[in-house]
Amino acid sequence: MILDDLPLAVCCHHSGDIDKDSIEIAILSSAESENIIQLKTGVFFREVLAGCACSDDPSQAISYENGYCELHIKFDKDADKLEIVSQ
């Protein structure tokens, strides 16, 4: 799975660009039945905020804002199907 598969952009408040190296996932709850596995996860990340390079130093033009998103993950064992929805 890659970052683009996760619906994290809907949890962003600015640019929607996410620092891929900053992603941390915590499992908040889980449940399993005979056919279904369900997870509720908390995803912590940094959103990249592009700014003005007034000092002519492009490295100072980027700042970050912490972000958080809850994702519900459902895996259907019979259909071999994974569904991820942002909360």
Backbone as CSV, one residue per row, in Angstrom:
resi,resn,N_x,N_y,N_z,CA_x,CA_y,CA_z,C_x,C_y,C_z
1,MET,0.846,-1.168,0.000,0.000,0.000,0.000,0.895,1.236,0.000
2,ILE,0.478,2.241,-0.736,1.239,3.482,-0.806,0.403,4.618,-0.231
3,LEU,1.058,5.735,0.040,0.406,6.888,0.649,-0.817,7.338,-0.141
4,ASP,-0.740,7.305,-1.444,-1.853,7.769,-2.273,-3.105,6.917,-2.095
5,ASP,-2.959,5.705,-1.555,-4.112,4.841,-1.311,-4.877,5.244,-0.057
6,LEU,-4.256,6.020,0.817,-4.905,6.431,2.058,-5.615,7.769,1.862
7,PRO,-6.840,7.906,2.359,-7.583,9.163,2.178,-7.194,10.219,3.214
8,LEU,-5.906,10.531,3.313,-5.440,11.491,4.313,-5.640,12.938,3.882
9,ALA,-5.687,13.200,2.601,-5.800,14.577,2.115,-7.072,15.253,2.615
10,VAL,-8.132,14.478,2.838,-9.377,15.074,3.338,-9.225,15.561,4.775
11,CYS,-8.197,15.113,5.467,-7.945,15.537,6.847,-7.001,16.733,6.915
12,CYS,-6.467,17.143,5.791,-5.558,18.286,5.751,-6.358,19.586,5.776
13,HIS,-5.767,20.612,6.366,-6.436,21.905,6.468,-5.850,22.949,5.520
14,HIS,-4.751,22.605,4.841,-4.096,23.593,3.991,-3.792,23.012,2.614
15,SER,-2.563,22.593,2.411,-2.100,22.219,1.073,-2.516,20.828,0.630
16,GLY,-2.685,19.922,1.562,-2.964,18.538,1.193,-1.714,17.744,0.883
17,ASP,-0.544,18.392,0.955,0.724,17.687,0.753,1.202,17.155,2.099
18,ILE,1.500,15.862,2.148,1.877,15.218,3.397,3.327,14.771,3.328
19,ASP,4.065,15.054,4.401,5.443,14.584,4.528,5.386,13.077,4.774
20,LYS,5.755,12.303,3.774,5.634,10.844,3.837,6.450,10.229,4.971
21,ASP,7.541,10.867,5.343,8.395,10.332,6.405,7.819,10.565,7.802
22,SER,6.770,11.354,7.899,6.239,11.709,9.217,5.056,10.843,9.655
23,ILE,4.587,9.963,8.817,3.367,9.209,9.113,3.606,8.173,10.214
24,GLU,2.747,8.234,11.228,2.746,7.243,12.305,1.309,6.784,12.508
25,ILE,1.117,5.474,12.648,-0.223,4.907,12.756,-0.374,4.212,14.104
26,ALA,-1.504,4.477,14.764,-1.835,3.818,16.029,-3.175,3.104,15.858
27,ILE,-3.250,1.868,16.315,-4.518,1.138,16.266,-5.324,1.528,17.497
28,LEU,-6.520,2.085,17.270,-7.377,2.532,18.358,-8.326,1.434,18.820
29,SER,-8.802,0.633,17.876,-9.658,-0.503,18.226,-9.640,-1.498,17.074
30,SER,-10.028,-2.726,17.396,-10.088,-3.761,16.367,-11.189,-4.749,16.712
31,ALA,-11.713,-5.371,15.674,-12.735,-6.407,15.840,-12.590,-7.383,14.687
32,GLU,-12.843,-8.645,14.981,-12.748,-9.663,13.938,-13.914,-10.629,14.078
33,SER,-14.524,-10.912,12.946,-15.549,-11.945,12.883,-15.035,-13.029,11.940
34,GLU,-15.888,-13.947,11.619,-15.468,-15.039,10.739,-15.023,-14.532,9.369
35,ASN,-15.697,-13.480,8.869,-15.425,-13.007,7.505,-14.799,-11.622,7.422
36,ILE,-14.856,-10.851,8.503,-14.472,-9.442,8.442,-13.462,-9.108,9.544
37,ILE,-12.459,-8.311,9.190,-11.557,-7.694,10.163,-11.773,-6.187,10.057
38,GLN,-12.011,-5.529,11.199,-12.215,-4.087,11.210,-11.216,-3.441,12.159
39,LEU,-10.630,-2.348,11.707,-9.689,-1.578,12.516,-10.105,-0.121,12.514
40,LYS,-9.949,0.520,13.649,-10.061,1.969,13.721,-8.660,2.450,14.051
41,THR,-8.100,3.289,13.200,-6.722,3.737,13.376,-6.651,5.251,13.492
42,GLY,-5.659,5.710,14.210,-5.334,7.123,14.262,-4.044,7.324,13.489
43,VAL,-4.044,8.255,12.575,-2.868,8.502,11.740,-2.355,9.915,12.025
44,PHE,-1.125,9.990,12.488,-0.469,11.267,12.747,0.468,11.557,11.576
45,PHE,0.495,12.814,11.138,1.339,13.189,10.005,1.634,14.680,10.066
46,ARG,2.570,15.112,9.223,2.859,16.537,9.075,2.426,16.973,7.684
47,GLU,1.670,18.047,7.646,1.252,18.632,6.375,2.291,19.678,5.974
48,VAL,2.712,19.625,4.730,3.725,20.545,4.219,3.040,21.847,3.814
49,LEU,3.532,22.950,4.374,3.004,24.272,4.043,4.077,25.036,3.283
50,ALA,3.830,25.304,2.029,4.782,26.072,1.227,4.542,27.546,1.508
51,GLY,5.627,28.279,1.673,5.494,29.693,1.994,6.310,30.562,1.066
52,CYS,6.519,31.764,1.494,7.256,32.756,0.723,8.749,32.642,1.030
53,ALA,9.568,32.729,-0.002,11.021,32.707,0.173,11.549,34.133,0.125
54,CYS,11.050,34.959,1.033,11.418,36.375,1.031,12.906,36.592,1.280
55,SER,13.537,35.662,1.976,14.959,35.812,2.284,15.838,35.241,1.176
56,ASP,15.234,34.857,0.059,15.934,34.220,-1.056,16.576,32.895,-0.661
57,ASP,16.100,32.306,0.427,16.566,30.996,0.869,15.377,30.042,0.798
58,PRO,15.288,29.259,-0.284,14.121,28.387,-0.465,13.917,27.384,0.667
59,SER,14.986,27.032,1.387,14.834,26.057,2.471,14.000,26.614,3.621
60,GLN,13.920,27.926,3.738,13.126,28.541,4.797,11.682,28.774,4.366
61,ALA,11.370,28.458,3.129,10.025,28.697,2.612,9.060,27.573,2.971
62,ILE,9.566,26.479,3.509,8.711,25.342,3.830,8.548,25.241,5.338
63,SER,7.310,25.089,5.758,7.038,24.829,7.169,6.039,23.680,7.241
64,TYR,5.801,23.206,8.442,4.946,22.040,8.618,3.872,22.324,9.657
65,GLU,2.764,21.610,9.523,1.714,21.646,10.537,1.328,20.211,10.848
66,ASN,1.217,19.905,12.123,0.831,18.555,12.515,-0.610,18.275,12.121
67,GLY,-0.848,17.058,11.674,-2.190,16.646,11.285,-2.550,15.317,11.915
68,TYR,-3.846,15.048,11.963,-4.351,13.802,12.537,-5.596,13.401,11.766
69,CYS,-5.731,12.112,11.557,-6.895,11.598,10.842,-7.237,10.220,11.406
70,GLU,-8.521,9.953,11.558,-8.945,8.613,11.948,-9.449,7.886,10.714
71,LEU,-8.961,6.681,10.535,-9.355,5.860,9.398,-10.013,4.586,9.900
72,HIS,-11.088,4.208,9.239,-11.732,2.927,9.502,-11.335,1.991,8.372
73,ILE,-10.767,0.865,8.733,-10.278,-0.104,7.756,-11.087,-1.377,7.904
74,LYS,-11.596,-1.848,6.784,-12.415,-3.065,6.792,-11.862,-4.021,5.747
75,PHE,-11.534,-5.227,6.191,-11.031,-6.246,5.277,-12.021,-7.397,5.243
76,ASP,-12.546,-7.658,4.063,-13.470,-8.774,3.850,-12.642,-9.972,3.409
77,LYS,-12.552,-10.968,4.270,-11.718,-12.138,3.986,-12.246,-12.941,2.802
78,ASP,-13.562,-13.062,2.696,-14.143,-13.860,1.614,-13.925,-13.216,0.248
79,ALA,-14.136,-11.916,0.180,-14.007,-11.205,-1.095,-12.579,-10.739,-1.346
80,ASP,-11.707,-10.885,-0.332,-10.327,-10.405,-0.426,-10.314,-8.926,-0.817
81,LYS,-11.160,-8.140,-0.111,-11.344,-6.727,-0.437,-11.018,-5.868,0.782
82,LEU,-10.256,-4.793,0.556,-9.876,-3.854,1.602,-10.560,-2.523,1.333
83,GLU,-11.211,-1.975,2.362,-11.890,-0.687,2.244,-11.353,0.233,3.336
84,ILE,-10.961,1.456,2.950,-10.429,2.431,3.899,-11.245,3.711,3.770
85,VAL,-11.799,4.168,4.901,-12.652,5.355,4.905,-12.156,6.298,5.993
86,SER,-12.055,7.598,5.677,-11.662,8.576,6.694,-12.876,8.937,7.528
87,GLN,-12.608,9.218,8.783,-13.687,9.536,9.718,-13.716,11.008,9.972
